[in-house]
Structure formats: structure tokens, C-alpha cells
């Protein structure tokens, strides 16, 4: 049959590197819908680094000549300088960061720029760029986490002996120290650092050389580009290398846990700074007022931390759903990985920075209010039960005896320590003159002098261990 395809109008063809296949221009709406350059231009430094390594490998393998390599490197240097100086003009017509850089390179150095893409696809190119960018982002986040942990340690050390109520079910449970409470968050953040560092290992694997999906027929040296770009290993399967984003999902999961931990602390700051608690005062610069109520001092920073945790968790869900039904190999769906990934990094970085400042300089505890609150709710009841056990009473019997003593104290409107000894002996004949020491707040916290305990000495040991595990400031 005769070819009835209408002749191609070069003027109407799209501007992309794939334009020879098409006979009509991409509609403006489609350009806007499919373009990613508005957000993925932040991958430019990684894109240039990956292109430089790829070009050097091609030259070493004699796929391109040394003159081409010199021209490519000169052109990439000029583009990097223009981007750094804000002179580079990004075009939505060119779809993404990769085509924008490649087009400028070709305009600058001619045919050498056209040879750069030999043995490479945008599929392995973008996977490489995202991994390079995310690796750097993780390193920055680890440094920010370390700074926040240092701030927690400093504040905890000042208050290693400051007594406050410990809670379960938001009910007064047992006395703890404020320093011990703060170090609980350091323990969470320490695990967060471990998770991010571990996720970094799987981020730091090179997909470059996988090309579109099947590898390339050119005699490439993947090990060379891996080493030059600082990757720890190669992605072993070309189909998987270009199509999966599990490394980004894993990072988003770790980031979500960081935000959840920060949100828990933020919630406590909201509670503690309210007049009903009055445990802490937050510096004015972390709060705002009300447009109608002149007395208000709203803890906006902690509230926003709490709110932004939902934003980051939402990005994790978005990435999981994005990946869940994709057949092998690359699909355009994966363009949608970048905005949630970028926003997760930005949100977490900003949150860590502001929380480090808040913990270091913006929290003023009220030790007396904390101590007064610890005297409520019969916080030393467990200490009395432990005392009776040491006197020979089985724990369950001691538990029952103390429960009845608490009920009697409630009826009288007094604390356990205020019950006369004779009255206390009506419930627990084993109680002696030394029982009073077991009912003091200081005695309660001091008795828990073991690793992980709330005794001031144990808290100071935990602080020292945490600092030893952190990079120096």
C-alpha cells in the first residue's frame, strides 16, 4: 500500500530531542501538563556531574574523541556557571532539566554536545540525578539532626535533676526528671539518624549505564562512572535501575518518622506552654498573637511542626501509591516522584533548623510548676509499693495495699506522704519510720539509678554517651 502519511512540516515539529518521530507540535496544555523543568531544575548540579562522568567514560572507552570531551567539559562548565549566577534561562518547551542542559550544551559546543547522550537514556540519567541529589540532601539532614540532638543534650544537662511528672495516658504516673524526658527525644532522633544513614546506602547505588531499560550496546564502563560519582555500588539490573523509586520511598518513610517524633515533642510544647500546665515558657520569637484577643501568645511554631508532619507523611503515601501499579520498566508516572521528594527534604530541613533553635534558645522551664505537678496524682505510689516489697510483702499484695492507701488519701484530699504513719499502717503494717524517704520526689528519681533510668546520674551518663556518638559541633 502507498504511504499515506502526510509530509512532515519541520516548523510544526516539537522541539524535543525525540521530535523526528512526530508530525505535529505538542499542544501548549500538554506542554504545561508534562513539563517538569519548573521543579526539576534543582537537579541541575547533579545532572551536570553525571554528564561529566559519562562523557569522561565515553572518551576513556574511545566512544567519543578527546576533542569532543574537552568541548563537552568546557560547555558544561559554562552552563554550571550560568546556573550558579542565575543567568540560565529555563524553557518549558524543552520539558525538563536534562533537555535544557543538553540543548544549551549543543548551542555552545556544537556536535560534541550531540554526542554526549551516546549510550545513555533520560531514564538512567534522571535516576542517577535523583540519587545524587538525594544523597547530598541526606548528608545535610544528618548534620541538622546532629545539631538538634546537641541542643537536646545541652538542655537536658541543665535540667538533669529538675523533677517533673512522668505521664502515661496523659495521667500523672511517676516522677521523672526534665532532663530524662528530653533525652527520650534524643533517643528517637538517634534512631532517625541510623535510619537515614542506612537508607543512604541504598540511595548511593549507580543506575548509570542502564540506559532506557536494557543497557547499551556501546562498550561502556559502569564501574568507572560509579567510582567518579562516589556511588558505593552499581544497580545490578537495568530494568530495576531505571524504574524503581523504592530508595526515595524509603527515604520518605525515614523522614516521616523524624517528623512524627518532632510532632510528638511539638505537641508537648503546646501543652506545657498552656496556662493549665505552665511547665515552660516559649520565647516570643517562636509565637504569635491573636488578631482579636490581646492576651494571647500562640505556640505557632510547635503547631506548624505538628501540622507539617502530616504533609510529609502524605508525601510518603503519595510515593507509595505512585509506584504500586507500575509495570516494568520506566513510566512517565515517575515524573511525579520529584515534587513530593523535594518538598519532603525542604520541609524536614526547615523543621530541623527551627526546632534546633527553639530547643537551644527558646524554652524556659518553670521548675517549681513541674515539681508541684509531680506532687499531684500520687506519683510516688509505685515507690511505696516497691518499699513494701522490700519489706517482704508480695508485689500484688503491696499493689493492693497502696491502692487502698491512695483511695484514703483522695478522701482526705492529701498526698500519700501526708498520711500519718499509723493510718498508713492500717493498710500496710510493714511500713516503718523510713517510709517517708520512699515517698519523696527526690528519693523516687534517685532510686532509678541504672542505664536508661531517670536518676540525675543516669541522665548525665546518657547525655555523655549521646554526645560521644555525635559529630563535634
Secondary structure by P-SEA (a helix, b strand, c coil): cccccccccccccccccccccccccccaaaaaacccccccccaaaaaaaaaaaaaaaaaaaccccaaaaaaaaaaaaaaaaaaaaccbbbbcccccaaaaaaaaaaaacccccccccccccaaaaaaaaaaaaaaaaaaaaaaaaaaaaaaaaaaaaacccbbbbbbccccccbbbbaaaaaaaaaaaaaaaaaaaaaaaaaaccccccccccccccccccaaaaaaaaccccccccaaaaaccaaaaaaaaaaaaaaaaaaaaaaaaaaaaacccccccccccccccccccccccccaaaaaaaaaaaaaaaaaaaaaaaaccccccccccccccccaaaaaaaaaaaaaaaaaaaaaaccccccaaaaaaaaaccccaaaaaaaaaaaacccaaaaaaaaaaaaaaaaaaccccccccaaaaaaacccccccccccccaaaaaaaccccccccaaaaaaaaaaaaaacccc
